[in-house]
Amino acid sequence: MSARKHIPQRSCVACRQVRPKSELLRVVRTPEGAIRADDTGKLAGRGAYVCRHEQCLEQAFKEKRLTRSLGTPVDGEVATEIRQRLGRCRSAE
């Protein structure tokens, strides 16, 4: 009997597609209330996941899905940081 490793699954807040956690970008609201992109997936706080595709990220901002998931407004400065992080993630693939 072969043991298969469990792969955690998460849903994108924009397109609602379920993917392996490692394929998504985590955005977290820290206990202090700051919104940050979490490359490691291990920061403490409330997390929301978004696909590493520009259209999903734009939909998440346009329809305020990250704001709703995190329970706090996501301002333009944070959105810029997340877009830059997404660009680095895509170039590393």
Secondary structure per residue as TSV (DSSP state, phi and psi in degrees):
chain	resnum	aa	ss	phi	psi
A	1	M	-	360.0	124.6
A	2	S	-	-93.0	138.7
A	3	A	-	-94.9	123.6
A	4	R	-	-98.3	136.3
A	5	K	-	-73.6	134.3
A	6	H	-	-71.2	130.7
A	7	I	-	-110.1	115.0
A	8	P	-	-61.2	138.6
A	9	Q	E	-114.7	143.2
A	10	R	E	-138.9	159.7
A	11	S	E	-104.7	139.3
A	12	C	-	-72.5	134.0
A	13	V	T	-69.0	-21.1
A	14	A	T	-88.4	-59.9
A	15	C	T	-94.8	-9.3
A	16	R	-	65.5	12.6
A	17	Q	-	-78.8	136.1
A	18	V	E	-86.4	127.9
A	19	R	E	-138.3	163.4
A	20	P	E	-59.1	140.4
A	21	K	G	-52.4	-36.2
A	22	S	G	-67.2	-18.2
A	23	E	G	-88.2	-6.8
A	24	L	E	-109.8	156.3
A	25	L	E	-97.5	127.3
A	26	R	E	-92.9	133.1
A	27	V	E	-114.8	130.9
A	28	V	E	-125.7	142.9
A	29	R	E	-99.9	112.4
A	30	T	-	-70.5	164.2
A	31	P	T	-57.7	-24.2
A	32	E	T	-81.4	-10.0
A	33	G	S	99.7	0.4
A	34	A	-	-78.6	145.4
A	35	I	E	-103.4	127.0
A	36	R	E	-142.4	151.7
A	37	A	E	-77.7	138.2
A	38	D	E	-119.5	97.2
A	39	D	S	-68.1	-32.4
A	40	T	S	-82.4	-24.4
A	41	G	S	75.7	14.3
A	42	K	-	-121.7	1.6
A	43	L	-	-65.0	144.6
A	44	A	S	-72.6	142.9
A	45	G	S	130.8	-179.0
A	46	R	E	-78.1	123.9
A	47	G	E	-112.2	152.5
A	48	A	E	-136.1	147.6
A	49	Y	E	-116.2	143.3
A	50	V	E	-138.2	143.3
A	51	C	E	-60.0	155.9
A	52	R	S	-87.3	43.1
A	53	H	S	-120.5	137.2
A	54	E	H	-56.6	-40.8
A	55	Q	H	-66.8	-34.2
A	56	C	H	-68.6	-42.0
A	57	L	H	-62.4	-45.2
A	58	E	H	-63.6	-39.8
A	59	Q	H	-64.6	-40.2
A	60	A	H	-61.8	-37.7
A	61	F	H	-77.0	-46.3
A	62	K	H	-61.5	-43.8
A	63	E	T	-92.7	9.6
A	64	K	T	55.5	35.0
A	65	R	H	-73.6	-33.9
A	66	L	H	-68.2	-40.8
A	67	T	H	-58.7	-45.4
A	68	R	H	-65.8	-43.9
A	69	S	H	-67.3	-37.3
A	70	L	H	-90.1	-15.0
A	71	G	T	75.5	19.0
A	72	T	S	-154.9	149.0
A	73	P	-	-62.5	141.8
A	74	V	-	-104.0	111.2
A	75	D	-	-82.0	172.6
A	76	G	H	-61.9	-35.5
A	77	E	H	-64.0	-43.1
A	78	V	H	-66.6	-40.6
A	79	A	H	-59.6	-40.7
A	80	T	H	-64.1	-43.6
A	81	E	H	-60.5	-42.7
A	82	I	H	-66.6	-40.2
A	83	R	H	-62.5	-41.7
A	84	Q	H	-64.7	-42.6
A	85	R	H	-62.7	-40.4
A	86	L	H	-62.1	-41.6
A	87	G	H	-61.2	-40.5
A	88	R	H	-68.8	-38.5
A	89	C	H	-64.0	-42.8
A	90	R	H	-67.0	-38.6
A	91	S	H	-71.4	-22.1
A	92	A	H	-79.5	-16.7
A	93	E	-	-73.9	360.0
